[in-house]
Amino acid sequence: MTTFFSYAPAWVLAAYWIAVAVTFAYTAWKVAARKYLFSPYTIVVYTFAFALLVVAPYQYNDQAWFVLSPTLSAGPFSPYLDLSIGVNSFGFSLIVAMLWFVESRKSERRTPPLVSRPPFIAITTVSTALFIGVLAFAGCLIVVGAIPLFGSRTVFNDYESLRPVYNFVNYLILFTTSVLVVWSFMARSRRYALLIIAGLVCMLFTGGRTSLLSVAQLVILMWVYRRYQNRAGNGTGLILGSLVLLGVAGLFLASFRAGGEFQLSGVVDDFLYGNTFSDVRDGAYVAAGWDQRMAGEQLGGNTYLAGLMSFIPSSLSEFRGTWSWEIFTTSNLFGWEDHYGFRGGWSLEMFMNFGPAGVIVAALACGWLLGRLEAMFHSGVISAQGNWYPNAYLWSWLGYGVFTVLIASSATYNLYSLLGIIALLKVMTMLREGLHRSLGIHGRPGFDLTIPMAGNSTR
């Protein structure tokens, strides 16, 4: 860490300390004015803040680069780590500042007009889709004859035609499980508990951590806020402790899938030098390859255009085979194969494509989106208005999907998947309602209730 503070350029240090100041100021306001701290969106913000402001300065260390390759050392990458920290700090400061501005405006606290009844999709349709997704996931595993958790996470790369189906099914399971979790807590119902558990098991079997931990975080948040609603602090300490335990569980899962031995004594080293919070270091590695292969020439939006074309398999598109972020940052820059791509932090890809102007525009857009999403969460969950689900939650997913695309073009496929899933669920809901009308079936009171009014519950 002393290397960073002693030798980093002045503009990088200035951007870093501004990011620190803005983050602390926003946190103080959040606790004082809002009386809570954590939501699905601020968890994302604080996770990246930890990676950027705490972990990144420690990665001027050979140990951090040894994880990427035993042949790498920190020295040659220090200038690029400066660049990655500086660009990401600059963008992060703007994101948090805009988030704070939007969230604090009184007009933004009102429930958006799109949050209204009747529900956009029926909860029984969501549960049906999850059940189908679980069956489809099992079918995919049977076809390849392997479970990624107990073998290679890239096993589906050998099945070009099956891989898009597998990715879509995974996202379907993530989305529908999350919706059922929120519905269960808002409606105070355990009707879909077993189905939720099945969805979590599927996410575990993928070998990935992001989906599983995000749903686990959602369960913790909803349980705490429904239990400690309107109490001082809203269970912030309990949430923080739970998130720390989830972080350790994530490290354990990473060790397990890699076939290594998990040691609690090595948790600190894993946090500082491992791949869990390595976005900024990975960005420095990408920036080095970009400089050496392309002399730092701006990419002109090519990686984002390739992301927009993600509905086309890269094997069928030379453009995607060159510019898709996951391919560009691995095989094209470094000759790496069978790798999911490097993350570069929240602002590096935009910087490489459009320079500082792109970082500013994207950061302000990201901050606005997060501010709106946070205002909707506060209104629907913290203020006990009970209007975060169903419609608000669906549009929150779409808003967050756009945010993820701005910070990483490779997320565009997930956004397309989400749009397809929502459209499919809407059609299923309309067909179901039409069938019930034609048969003269009237819904049982409370069966499809998605959101109880304050003070009511659905058993």
Buried (B, 14 or more C-beta within 10 A) or exposed (E): BEBBEEEBEEEBBBBBBBBBEBBEEBBEEBEEEBBBBBBBBBBBBBBBBBBBBBBBBBBBBEBBBBBBEEEBBBEEBBBBBBBBBBBBBBBBBBBBBBBBBBBBEEEBEEBBEEBEEEBBBBBBBBBBBBBBBBEBBBEBBEEBEEEBBEBEBBBBEEBEEBBBBBBBBBBBBBBBBBBBBBBBBBBEBEBBEEBBEBBBEBBBBBBBBEBBBBBBBBBBBBBBBBEBBEEEEBBBEBBEEBBEEBBBBBBBBBBBBEEEEBEEEBBEBBBBBBBBBBBBBBBBBBBBBBBEEEEEEBBEBBBBBBBBBBEEEBEEBEEBBBBBBBBBBBBBBBEBEEBEBBBBBBBBBBBBBBEEEBBBBBBBBBBBBBBBBBBBBBBBBBBBBBBBBBBBBBBBBBBBBBBBBBBBBBBBBBBBBBEBBBEBBBEBBEEBBEEEEEEEEEEEEEEBBBBBEEEEEBE
